[in-house]
Every structure is written in structure tokens, then in C-alpha cells.
Amino acid sequence: MSQLKAQLEANHNSVSGPQPVDKDKWKSRLFGFMKKWNSSSTKESGSTYNVEDTADKLTEDFKDISISKNSLSETHLVSWSPETKSPAATLEEVVQGPREYEGKFRKNLLPEDFTTPEELVVSPATKRKSVACQVYFLEYYSEKLSYMQRRQNRYAEYKKSVEDPKLTISEREEKWNQYRTKESIFLRKRRTRTNANQFHLLTQVGQGGYGQVYLARKKDTDEICALKKMNKKHLAKNNEIQHILNERDVLTAANSPWLVQLFYAFQDLDHVYLAMEYVPGGDLRSLLNSSGSVAEVHSRFYIAEMLLAVNALHRLGYIHRDLKPENFLIDGSGHLKLTDFGLSTGSLNPTKIKTLKNKLDEATSHQVVYRSSIERRSIHRSIRQNHLEWAYSLVGSADYLAPEILVNKGYDFLVDFWSIGCIAYEFLAGYPPFAGSSMQEVWSNVYHWEKVLERPELEGGESISDEAWDMICMFITDRKKRVSSMSKIQNHPFFKDLEWGTVRDTAAPPFIPQLDSEVDASYFDDFNSPENLALYKEVFDKQEALEKATEAKDPIPRSAFVGFTFQRKDRRAWTELQTQIQPQAQPANCSSTEKSQLTMI
């Protein structure tokens, strides 16, 4: 104990700006340490003592010692003495993730270091792995207990079914064999990992830079879903692994009717897969392309639902950062769901940051082109109709990007409200507020937004209402003035008489998809059409370039996607329910004797 105190005093003398130790905090940490030490001492000497009393005494001994939170230098996270035989770890090493130094793995922090958790710097990747580990074990044991309860319920039902005294011995045996067979099937399915072979691909409904989206049916349960398939090498080549992990994490946390649900997440050696809720009505981009502008009364409905969807995401603690009409899907009843969470929260990858810096340089040097509402609407319409390859390109969403993201000086959830304002503007005016004839002009318009933004003039010489313009201006404004409260938004005159709490249940959507069946994909692009495939030329060209760049590379380690696998709990229960409802065939390779001997494990 005296040696421990001497070490603390030595550390204390080497720092400036002391800060008192939190007694309760240190008592807790010391208690844990002494408990471990006591356990090891007992094994060696057979003696023991009161651990809590020792922790109290140590806390009392150290009450006169102060430790500064600024005691760490810029280059070293933890200063270890030579006697501890544990070298110092540089800040850069910790940020990179692996706990390794000069080829040797560092040992766990010892109590004499007394580095507070606030002082430890951990990379986002390491944080995610830590959380994924905790979540895995929590879900594992939670599901184990849940399964045991469901199994007990099924057994109780079986017992009740054979209580009838009128049943013959053969009938009782038949019920018992049926029960055993079903339970064996349950267990077999639980041991089977989700894989791509379990899905029947019906048609392609989407195409991205790293993979495809298919309308699919799960073979064993007949579930309809949108199966997103992405190439691991392509993701790694473009530093997009963290983004796809972000999307997976948001989808697993989402439990709102405003957000697309994730059913399964799984992987194989070459691809990762997300099996999500299929939303059959297409997206808002298709709606805007077909209608041009939208009447104010109908725009109010869509703007309100977009706000509710974004608010549902914010309540989970995430920022979307890439809101655009393409990311709002229309479900079978005409209501909206938010999707595409790849850029949600987290940090942008280096390639994205470099791109933004280049765009910023171009924007600052580009002279602002002043255009009337008629010109902007005409340019935007021409691009959408005659240059569709731009609309389907991988350029990005500059039209809806908040300027604080462009300058990369820090931002918060208010960037999503800026994007909502830009989409609202497009709904009412028929074009986004910063539309231009080139992407360079769009970037410049966003950077110089105060000079470019103007009240739109509608076709026919009319203007949008004062309430609508004021609503737009509370979103498209300087970050310090931008609205930040959903209550203020809901009380705005533009949304007068709107019942926010029951929008999804009582409001009548302006457009309801006309669907022939649950697998109707008519509101999505037909990827069997050469004309539609031509629109994705840039996407396919990029994929081909990625294939050439990655074909000679080593395979992506499985650890890169650690914690990716997921199955929603209600899907497990659904699988068991389908097993009970649907008649099950006996295993094909079993003899009649083996079939009769199927038992619960």
C-alpha cells in the first residue's frame, strides 16, 4: 500500500493544475482492484481480509492527493515507469485501435496508473466493437431465455392437448411424435445461419456504387423483403466499411413506423447483406419527377411526415446528413419511411473529406451566377428530363447539403433541418433552391447561399404563401438562427390544423400506390430495360473500375465486419410460428426408424 501511495505522489509531483479526486469514484475502482488482488493472494497464502474495509482505508489515505486531468502530454496517453515493464502508448496508437506496441501487446491498465475513463481516447471503430460485443451477449442470453419460455409454452399446449381421456394410445403417440418433430425442426433452424441461399430473388429494384437491391422472398417463411447486397472489396477500397456498419447499427436500433425496418443482416466471404422491409411505392424523387411541383396543401402532408421521420431518427441519437427525396420511400398506404443511413452520425471517411475540400475550393473561387426562378426551374427540369445520367450519378446530394458540412467545421442534427427546408422548397417551387447548370455551380450556390436564396416565383406568376416562405426560411438559414425544436416547428402557422400525433393514422395521403400484389415492383426502375440500364452507366463504370482495382487484392478479413450479423427478435418468433402453421416434411435422408426417433435436444 505504501508503494502504491508513493507511486501516486510521484505522479502528482510531475503534473500541474491539481484537481481533487472523486472519493466515491476511486473507492469503486479500488474496491474492484483489491477484490481481484485479494482473490489471488488467497490462492497463494490461504489468508484473506475484508476487501471493502481495505478500499475505504486506501481512499482515506489518498484523500490528500490530487490528480490533474491535464497530466497527459500530447504525445503520450499513459506514462508508465520502467519498473512496471509496460511501455507508454502514444495517442496515435490508441486512435488507430489495436492495443499493440513494438510488437508486444500491452497489458491491462494497472491501478497505479489511475487514468480516468475520460482521459482514454478510443477510436470509433474500437468503440463500436466494444459495444457490439456487449450487445451480442445481451441479445444472446435474452434470446435464450425468450426461447425457453416459448418452448415451455408449446410443451404446456401439448400436455393440454393429450389430456382428453377419449384419445387412444396410438393417437397420443402420434401427437407426441408431431410435437417432437416440430421441436427438432425449431432447433435445427436455430442452428442454421442466415445466408443468401435462403432467399429467392424476384427482381432487381435498385443499383448502387457497391452493390444491388433485390425484391426477395425468404424461402422458409415466405417473408417479402428488399435484399441489399454489397461487395466487401468495393466497400474497403472506398473506405465505406464504417458507413455500412453505421447503416446496420441504425437499422437495428430503429423501431419506428417512420424508419425502414431491418429483418436480417448477414455476410459471406465476398458480400454483406441487409434484408430490409420492402416499401413498394417508390420514392419522393419519382413523385417529384412526375408532378413537377406539388400543391401547398399536399406539400404540407409530405413535409410533416418527413419531419416526423427525421425526428424519429434524431430521438435514437443519430444525424442522417444525407437527406434527399430519394431517401424517403412511400409505403403501400401512401405514408413515408426514411431509409439509407450510411452517412448517419459517425465521421466522414478521408476520401469524402477530401472531396468536400475540393468542392469548397471550387465554390469559393467560382463566381456566383444570378438566375431567376424561371431559369432555375428550366435548368433543373432539363437536367432531370434530358440528362438523366446526372440524376442517377454518384455525384452526391449537393442540392440539399448544409453549408456547415461543406466547410467541415463541425455540425449537429440541425444539418438535417436544412435539408428538409431544401426539399420543401423543391416541393413548392418545382426545383431545389440552389439548382445550377453544373455541379460546380450548385456547390458555389450552397456556399454563397445568402446571396442565392430567393423567394420562388411559381409558374403562372403566382408566389408561395407567406406561411410557406417563412417555414422554409426557418430551415434554410444560418445555423445559429435555424429552428432546433420540433415543438416550434409543429406550432408554425404553415402546419395549422395538422394533427401531428395522428398523421400516420388519420391523414389521407395525396398519393396511394396502386399495387397488384405484395411483390409489385412497378414503382421502381425496370433493370431489364436497356433504356433504364443506360441511366446507371456511371454506376456500372465505377463498379467495373473497382473490380479491376481490387481483383488482385487480398480478401477482406472477416473481423472487418465484426458484429454485423443480426436477426430481429420478432423474426425468430415468426419462424417458429410458420413452422407450427405450415406442414413440415420429414428430413429427406432419414430412414423410417430414424424419423421415429427424432427427439428434442
N, C-alpha and C positions, 0 to 999 in steps of 0.2 A: 504493500500500500504506500509506503514511504517513497519507494522508487517511482511509483505511478504519479504521486504528487510532485516529485522533483521534476519529472518529465513535463508535467503541465506548467510548472513555474518557469522552466527553461523556455518553453514555447511562448509563455506570456511575456517574458522579458524581451523577446525578439520582435514584438509587434507594438503598434501604436494605436491610439484611439480605442481603449478598452471598452467592452460592453458587458454588463452583468450577465451571469449565467442564469438561465431559467431553471430554477431548482427542480420543479416537477418534471421538466423535460429530461434533465440529466439523471434524475433519480430513476426514471423509467428505463433509460438506456443503460445505466449502471446495474440496475436490477437484472436486466437481461444478460449482461456480460457476466455478472457474478454467479448467476444461476448456472451458466454453462461452465464456468471455472470451477464451481463447487462440485458439479457433476463429475468432471474429470479428476478432481482432487480425491473425491470419494473412492473412485476406482483404484487409485494408486495407494492411498493411505488407509482407506476404510473409515475415515473420520469425516464429519460434516458439521455445519453450523447454520445458523439462521441467516438465509440469504437476504431477506428483506431488512433485517437489522443492519447487516453489513452495508447494504445500499444506502440506508439512512445515514450511517456513520460517514461513508465516503462523501455523500452530498454535503454533510455538515463540515467535513474537513476542507472541502473545496469552495466553501461559500465566499471566501475572501479572494478567490481567483477570478479574473475577468478575461474573456477571450474575444478578440476583435473579429468581426465578420470580414474585415478588410485585411486579415493577416496573410491572405494568399497573394503571392506575386502574380504578375500577368502570365508568366510562363509556366508556373508550377501549380497544380491543383492542390497537391498534398505534399508537405515537406516531411520526409521521413529521416530519422537519424541513421547513421551507418550501423548502429547496434541492432536495429530492427531487421536488417537484411532485406528490407522492402524498398526498392528504389522509388523515386518520385515519378509521378505520371504527369506528363505535360497536358495542358488544356487541349491542345490539338489532338492528342491521342484519345482523350476521353470523348471528344466530339465525334471522332471517327468511329467509335463504337467498341471494338474488341478490347478487352482488358488484358493487353499484352505489352510487354516492354522488353526490348532487346532479346526477343525470342523466348522469354520466360513469362509465364502467366503470373500476374500479380496476385498475391494472397488477399483474402478478405480484409477489409479495414479493421485494424485493431483498436481497442478502446483508447489507447494512449494518443491516437491521432485526434479524436474528438472533433472531427469535421462535421458540421451540422448538415442535414439534408439540403438546406437552402444553398449551401456552398458548392454542392456537387453539380457539375454541368453534364447533362446527358443528351445525346443526340436524339432526334425524333425517331429514328429507326430503332434505337435501343429501347426508348420509352415504349414504342409500340409492341416490341417483342415481349417486354416485361408485362404489359397489360394483357397481351394475347395469351400469355402463359396463365395468368390469374383467371382470365375469363374461361379458358379451356377447362381448367379443373373445376371451377364453379359450375359450368354448364354440364360437365361430365357427371358429377355427383348429383346434381339437381335432376338430370335426366334419368340417372339410375334409380333414384327414389321415386320419381314420377312413373317410370316403367313398372316398378314393383307394385305400386298402388293400382295401376291399370290391370296388371296381371292378377292381383288378388281379387279385383272386381270381377274379372272374367271367370275366375275359379268359383267365386260365390254364385255367379249366374249358372255355371254348370251344375253346381251342387243343388241349386234350387230346381233345375230342370229335371233332375233324376229322383226327386223326392216323391214323385207321383207313384203311388203303390200299384197302379194299373200297368206300369211298364214291366215288360218281360225282361228276363236276364239278357237275352240277345239284344234287345233294344237299349238296355243300359250300357252294354259293351260297345254298341255302335256309337252311342253318344260320347262315351269315353274316348274311343278311337278318334272321333271327329275333333274332340277337344284337344287331344294330344297332337294331332296333325297340325291344327291351326297354331298351337303354341310353338311347335317346331319351326313352322314357317315364319312366325314372328321373329324368332331368334336368328334364323338364317338371314332374314332381311336386315336385322340389326347389325349383323357382322359383315354385310356387303357394303362396300364403299360406293358412294355415288360416282358414276363415270359416264362418259359421253355415249356409250353403247346403250344406256338405259333410256335414251331419248330418240324419238323418231322425228327427224327434221322434215317439216311440211313445206316450208318455203322461206326464202330469204326476205327479210323486211328492212334490213339496214346494212350499211357498209361504212367502216371507219378506217383510220390510218393503220390500225394494228389488228384488225380482225373484222368479223361479220356478226350480224344479229339475225337469228333464225326464229321463225314461229315453230315451236316444237311441242310434241306431246310425250309425256313420260309414260313409258310402256306399261309399267306395273300398276299405276294409279289412274291413268288417263288424264292427268293434270295437263292443262294448257299453259304454256309459259313462253317468254321471249328468252332464248338462249344466246347469250353473248359469248363469243369465242375469240380469244386474243392470243396472239403468238408471243411467247415468253422472250424470244430473242429480239423481236422488234421492240418490245417494251423496254428491254435492257439497253438496247442500242440507243434509244432516245431518252434514257433516264426517266422513264414513265412508270417504273415499278411502284414507287411510292404513291403515285397518283391512283393507280388501280387498287392499291391497298387502302387508300383513303376512301375510294368509292365503295369498296367492300365493307369497310367499317361503318360508313354512314348508312348503307343499306341494311346492315344487320341491326343497327340501332333504331332504324325507322319503324315506327308502329303507328302510323297516322294515315288516314284515308287520303291525305293530300300528297303523300310521298309514295313513289313506286316501291312495292314490297319485294324483298329478296327471298326466294324459296330455298335455293341451294347455291353453294359456292364450292367448286372442286377444281382439281388440276390433274394433268398428266405430265409426262416428260417434256412436252413441247408447248402445251397450251394451258391457259387458265380459263375457267368458265364461270359465268354468272347466270343462273336460271332465275329470271325475274317475272313478276306479274306482267301479263300481256295486256296492254292498253290499246284497244283496236281502232280508236277513232282518228289516228294520225296525230299531228302536232299543230301548234298555233301558226307555224310558218306556212304550212299548206293552206290553212284557213285564210291567212292574210294575203297570200299569193292569189287566191281565187276571188277574194272580195275587195281587194284594194284597201280602202278604209272601212271602218266599222262604225255604225251609228252610235251616238253617245250613250243611249240607253243600254245598248248591248255591250259596249266597251266597259261600262260600269261593272257589269257582271264579271267579265273576264279579268279586269284589273283587280277587283276584290278577291277573286279566287286565287290569282297569282300571289297577292299579298298574304293570304291565309296559308298558302303552300310554303312560301318563303319563311313566314313566321314559325311554322311547324319545324322547319329545318333549324332556324335560329334557336328555338327552345331546346333542341338537342345539343346546342353549343357549337354548331358548325356555320361557317360562312360559305356560300356557294361560289361566288367570284366569277362565274361564267354564265350568268343568266342571259338567255336569249329566247326568242319564240320557239326555236327548235327543241328546247328543253322542257316545254310544257306540253304534256300529252293529254288528249281528250279521251275519256273513258266511254264505255258503252252507253252511259246515261247522259253524256254531254258535259260532265264536270271535269275539272283539270287535275292532273297529277304532275308533280315535279320529278325530274329524273336527271341523269348524267351528273354524278357527284365527283368526278375525277379530280377536279381542281378545288374541291371543297376543303377549307381550312388548310393546315399544314403550310409548308413553304414551297415556293415555286422552284422547279429544278433549274440548274445553272443555264441550260440551253434557253429556257423560257425567259430568264432574266436578261440574258444577252440579247435575245430578240427584242425585248421591251426597250433596252437601252438603245439599240439601233433605231427602233421606231421613234424613240424620243429625240434622238439626234436629227432624224429626218423631219420630225414635226416642228422642232424649234427653228430649223433653217428654211422650212417651206413657207412660202408667202400665203397668207390666208386668201382664199378665193370667195368673194361675197356673191351669193346666189339667192335668187328669190325662191319662194315656196314652189312656184310653178316649175322652176328649173330643177330643184332638188327632187321633186316628185317625178318629173320626167326622167331624170338620170337614174333614179332608183328603180323605176318601173322598167326602163330599158335594160338595166343590168339583170333584173330578175327574169325578164322575158327572152332577151336575146343573148345574154352571156351567162347562161345557167351554170356553166362550169365554174364560174366565180362563186355562185351561191353554194355550190357543193364542194368548194375547195377547202383546204386545211389552213387557210389564212388566219382564221380566228374570228373573234366577235368584237372587233374594234368599235362597231357602231354602238355597242351597249356597255363598253368598258369604262369604268370610273377613272378619272384622271389621276387619282392618287395611286392606282395600281400602275399606271403608265410611268410615273416618276419613281415608283418603288421606294417610297419614303415611309412606309407603314400605313396600315389601313385596318378597318374593322368591318363589322356587319353592315355599316352604312353604304358600303360599295354596292350591296345588293339592292338597296332602295334607289340608288342612281340608275341601275339597270332597269328596274321596274318603271321608273319615270321615262326612260328612253323607249321602252316597249309601249307604254301608254300613249306616248306621243305618236308612235307609228300607227297604233290602232285608230287614233282620231284623225291624223293627217294623211295617212297612206304612205308615209316614208319616215325613216328614223331621223332624229334632229340633226345629226352630223353627217348625213349622206354626202358622198362625193363621187367624182368620176373615176377615182383611183383609190387604192388602199392608202397611199401616201397622203392623199388629200383628207381621207377620213381620219387618219391619225392626227394630222395637223388640226383638223376641226375640233377633235376631242381635247387636244392640248390647249387650244385657244377658245375653249367653249364659251367663255363670257362674251367674246366678240361675235361668235357664230350663232348662238341660240337666239331664236326669234319666234314670236307667236305665229303659228302657221295660218296660211290662208287656204281655206278649203276650195275644192272645185266648185265653180259657180259663184265665186266671190264671197262666200259666207265665211264666218270665222267660228272657231270653237267657243263654247261658253266661257264666261269669266271664271266660273267654278272649276271647269276642267283645266283651264290655263293655270290657275292658282294651285291646283292639285299637282300638275306637272312640275311647277316651279318649286314646290316644297321637296321634291325628289332631286331634280336637276339643279343643284345649287352648290355653293361652297360647302365643304364637309362640316365646318363649324356651324353652319346655318341649317343643314339638312335635317329633316324630321327624323327622330330616333325612337318614337314611341308609337306602338300600334294603337293605343287609345286616342292619340291625337289624329292619327290617320282615319280611324273609324268615325271620329266626330267631325271630319271635314264636310263642308256643305255638298261637295260633289257626291258623297255617299249617303246623302239624306234619304231617310226612309228605308235604308237597306238593313235587313235583319242579319247581322253578321253571324250570330250564333247558330242560325238555321239555314244558311245559304245552301249548303250541300243537300239538305233535306227538303226544303220548300221552294227554293228559287227555280224558275223554269229556264233552263239553258236556251240560248238563241239557236243553237245548232245541236241536233242529236243525230249521231251516226246511224245510217240505215244499214244494218248488218244482217246478212243471210244466215250466219251461224257463228258459233264461238271461235271458229278458225278463219273468219273472214279477214282477209288482208288487203282489201281493195283500197283502203285509205293510205297505203304505203306504196313506195315505188316498186314497179314490177322489174325484178332483176333478170327476167328472161327476155326483156325487150332491149334490142341493140341501142335504141334511142336513149333509154334511161341509163344504160351502162356507159354511154358516151359522156354523160354528165359527171361521172365519177372518174374521169380519165386521170386527173391529178392524184387522186387517192390511189388508184391502181399503179400509177407510175412510181409513187413513193414506196408502195409495198414491194414492187419489183426491185427498186434500188436497195431497200432494206434486206431483201433476200440475198442479193449479191454481196452486200457488205457483211452479212452475218453467217453465210454458209460455211465459212472456214473456221468460225469461232468455236471455242469450247462450249459444251452445253451449260445452260444456266443451272447453278446449284439449287437443289430443292429448298435449301434454307432461305433463299431469296424471297420465297413466298410463304414463310413460316406463319402459321395462324390463319391461312387463307380459307381452309375448309370450313364449311358452315352448313347446317341444316336447321331450318326454323322448327321450333318445337311442335307447332301445330301440324307440320308436315309429317312428323313421326306418328302422331296420333292418327292422322288421316290415312297413312299407310296401313296401320293396324286395322282401322275401320274398314278400309277397302278389302283387306284380307278376310274379314268376317262376312262382308256382304257378298263378294264375288266367290263363286265356286272355285276351289283350288284343286289343281291336278296333282296327283302323287308324283314324286320325283321320278324322272324317266328311267334312270339307271338302277332302280331298286327292284329287287325280287319281291314276290308277294309276302315272303316271310319277313324281309327287311321292312316292308311297308307297315306291316302289323306291329313291328317292334319300335316304330318311331316314338320316342319319349321326349319329355321336356328335359332340357339340360339345366 
